[in-house]
Amino acid sequence: MSSTKFKFTTVTAVVIANMVGTGVFTSLGFQLLDIQSGFVILMLWAIGGLIAVCGAMTYAELGAAIPRSGGEYNFLARIYHPAAGFVSGWTSATIGFAGPTALAAITFAAYATTIFPTTSPEWVQKVLAVGLIVGLTIIHSSSRRNSGGLQVVFTILKVGVIVGFCLAAIFAIDTPQPIQFLPARGDGALLTSSAFAVSLIYVSYAYTGWNAATYLSSELENPQRTLPGILLTGTLVVTILYVSLNFVFLYTASVDALKGELEVGFIAAQAAFGELGGQFTGIVLASLLVSTVSAMTIAGPRVLQVIGEDFKALGFLAKRNKDGIPSRAIHIQSALAIGFVLSSSFESILVFAGFTLALNSFATVAGVFVLRRKQPDLPRPYRTFLYPVPPLVYLSLTGWTLWFVLMNKPVEGLFGLGVIGSGLIVYFLSHVKSSSRSAS
């Protein structure tokens, strides 16, 4: 098998591409249903960035101390119990990557069809979304050279286009929208409201992916040295891009035009550049989402792979091709994503996936305290800067958000808890099956 490793640039591109995708191009419309203050909206995205940076700083310590692919599956199995790791991996595999992959593909199709003068039939968008998933699955299950090269190119394109879009839109607008970006009366109450907390789930979902590098640790050059830099670089770049994008969306298009809409980037482009310019920008934004689906197709299947390596009953998940790519796991995750595309609504996937992923990372960040207590002598090439402030900030803000989601979106929250429960059942059954095989 090939011994080629992913480089710093490639994995940083995976982190950025995992993050910049569906959430930032869609969730503003849902946030504006309850929050119409420009200052509060930008604070929402800045706080989301703070949460992600604090999480990345904490994950960097865990990833450097326990450098194996699999992300939370690897961390929670080592810190708590193999069952906790399995449930985390099960959640990541069934929802955490397949759901967001589906959302990014759906958004890609929605933006791609903005070129047509009338709304495209739903089946056309579904065909485009499924076609994107299938095409990227073929590429990423071939070789690391094809996989990594494609990812770097699309991520550079993504960052360049976003920066160009922001600058062009600001210069193109003669009269900006009359929205307040400085603090105003009533903003303080909004910052502590349930609407802000629920909106923070959308934002947290948009930032999901800052931990993507930990899914590739075993395939990364010198992970203990490079992983912290990858996580922090990717997260900080995306925070700047997100705050800038949402400022431009609100600066160029009216709240009434954006409120409740999915293609907020297309609407802002129409306001800035006119009908034809908006259609062209819609196609460009669609191309950016290719790298999001691509990055998730790279990172997610590594969770299934390590589960297959650790559980004999699920050994088929670890099957790799001649280049060491977990091709079977890639095919399985893509099949799940296609199932989501064909069967679920966008908003329900968004809240459900956001809640489940936040719960997963909450348990992982809390694990840094447990690991320091249980294994104080474990070599830690990187220690969380300003510890324990970053993990405490992450846990406080994420815990507050999770609680409000359970109160305000109980169906999605309880469904997420149900997935966790089903993971425990699968763990028990696979553990028993693996034990019986060993005994025989």
Secondary structure, DSSP 8 states (H G I E B T S, - for coil): -----B-HHHHHHHHHHHHSSHHHHHTHHHHTTT---HHHHHHHHHHHHHHHHHHHHHHHHHHHHS--SSTHHHHHHHHT-HHHHHHHHHHIIIIITHHHHHHHHHHHHHHHGGGSSS---HHHHHHHHHHHHHHHHHHHTT-HHHHHHHHHHHHHHHHHHHHHHHHHHHHH-SS------S--TTHHHHHTSHHHHHHHHHHHHHHTTTTGGGGSGGGBSSHHHHHHHHHHHHHHHHHHHHHHHHHHHHHHS-HHHHTT-S-HHHHHHHHHHHHHHHHHHHHHHHHHHHHHHHHHHHHTHHHHHHHHHH-GGGGGGG---TTS--HHHHHHHHHHHHHHHHH--HHHHHHHHHHHHHHHHHHHHHHHHHHHHH-TTS--SS--TTTTHHHHHHHHHHHHHHHHHHHH-HHHHHHHHHHHHHHHHHHHHHHHHHHHHHH-
